[in-house]
Amino acid sequence: MDPVLSRQGPLIRILNFWRLSLRRPRSIGAVAPSSEALATAIAEQVDFDTPGVIVELGGGTGSITAALVERATDQQDIVVIEREKSLCALLSARYPGVRVVCGDAQYLGRLLRDENIVMVKAVVSGLPLLTMPGRARLKMIRQAFAALAPGGVFVQFTYGFAAPVPRSVAEHTGIVGRRTKWIVRNLPPAALWLYQRHGVPDATPLSAGEESSFPQ
Ligand SMILES: C[S@@+](CC[C@H](N)C(=O)[O-])C[C@H]1O[C@@H](n2cnc3c(N)ncnc32)[C@H](O)[C@@H]1O
């Protein structure tokens, strides 16, 4: 564990987050780490009593990870995937019991295979889906649902009114989503969406326009 990183207080973490979000606004996609209220609401969507792994996408500085760690009986059941190397180091230092995987969520299937993960009960995403390139987003969603056990949930927060997964993409991948909650105690206020498998995915490829479309 890195002793300097693990001692970083919340203020330093927020400043580092701001610095990163100014440098890479589309990749970070937020002005501040998620609040405790949002992190709690996300963790409440997960059934901690059933067996299986919880995969967190885009762990950032670990706000949501904290709420998961607080509720999980075994921290090894939490796998956090983050693309930014400095944030991976921070996450590993803050949560030495959690499995932190430094990688791109669009290669989720391979990342999980490398970790020998077979049963995923929930995917909790902090990824900025609205600014993510359409093709990478589609790949990630497909792999997330391929990894999820029957009945598994995909939890996503977003800052606008629109669904974080475009309707055409949801229909194509055979998933259905609903907004479960608004969390006003967050900067900015956030909407929580829950996605689950609905039907059989459509085998025909999406057109280039649909793949890259922003949510309707
Ligand atoms: C909106 S921040 C959320 C951070 C944290 N989960 C929270 O709620 O405070 C998005 C995070 O996703 C990460 N990220 C963006 N694209 C990614 C990708 N393709 N694969 C993995 N992580 C990614 C960013 O580096 C950033 O840490």
The ligand as an ORCA input file, in Angstrom:
! r2SCAN-3c Opt
* xyz 0 1
  C     -17.737     10.452    -13.373
  S     -16.197      9.773    -12.795
  C     -16.878      8.747    -11.498
  C     -15.891      8.475    -10.409
  C     -16.463      7.792     -9.185
  N     -17.057      6.514     -9.493
  C     -17.474      8.673     -8.508
  O     -18.676      8.379     -8.653
  O     -17.093      9.643     -7.866
  C     -15.844      8.614    -14.124
  C     -14.634      7.730    -13.902
  O     -14.624      6.773    -14.972
  C     -13.289      6.619    -15.460
  N     -13.380      6.158    -16.849
  C     -13.838      6.846    -17.931
  N     -13.841      6.068    -19.017
  C     -13.399      4.847    -18.632
  C     -13.198      3.612    -19.296
  N     -13.458      3.483    -20.608
  N     -12.739      2.549    -18.602
  C     -12.481      2.686    -17.265
  N     -12.653      3.823    -16.577
  C     -13.100      4.904    -17.241
  C     -12.686      8.012    -15.304
  O     -11.273      7.965    -15.265
  C     -13.310      8.469    -13.980
  O     -12.525      8.073    -12.893
*
